[in-house]
Amino acid sequence: MREFATRMTVPPGGYFYKVPETGDEVLGGTLMQAVDMVRKIYFRNKIAIPSDLSARVEHFICLHVPESFCKGEYEPGDEQFRVINPREIRNEATKLTRIKLKWGPEKFLAPIELSEKRARVCAGCGCNARNVCTTCNGLKDYVVKAIGSRTTSVDSQLGVCSVCSCIAKAKVHISVEALREVRPVSGTAAYPDHCWMVKEGII
């Protein structure tokens, strides 16, 4: 099983886990807290609690964060997550910042209430790839250029959208009009039906 290479750093996206038997998702402030939350889900559903639950949670997190964050062996059947090239992310971020310069922040940014609603959808989405460091390779600078100091209550849970290679914590703040202008970057890629991009008629 994979395990954290160091215990001194919080994994990108936090301590999160999806219970395979029930589909419940948890996010803890610490690994111990996340494991305890999972244990309670098993108990509530009268399911036998695995003896190696802590190791399972840690391994699950390791499959969703940058590979260098963990050490150890992969297990047979581990899902292979799409590797997103930082260049793709920078290209998408650059297109958005160009539109901001063209339109100005008033027209470029969505209402903060809408951003919060979108962010909560992304946080629980399977396309929310947490195995990409959004503060590395200068990506943090792109976020600041696009949205300034704006944040949502779930920023720590947001990674990169595996459909369009956009930094989620920035994308949720962009207006419908601006996103429609860069819509061709996603090509024919399929967003899930629950995606706010679909609900808002952007794609």
Buried (B, 14 or more C-beta within 10 A) or exposed (E): BBBBBEEEEEBBBBBBBBBEEEEBBBBBEEBEEBBBBBBEBBEEEEEEEBEEBBBBBBBBBBBBBBEEBBEBEBEEEBEEEEEBEBEBBBEBBEBBBEBBEEBEEEEBBBEEEBBBBBBBBBBEBEBBBBBBBBEEBEBBEBBEBBBEEBBBEBBBBBBBBBBBBBBBBBBBBBBEEBBBBBEEBBEEEEBEEEBBBEEBEBB
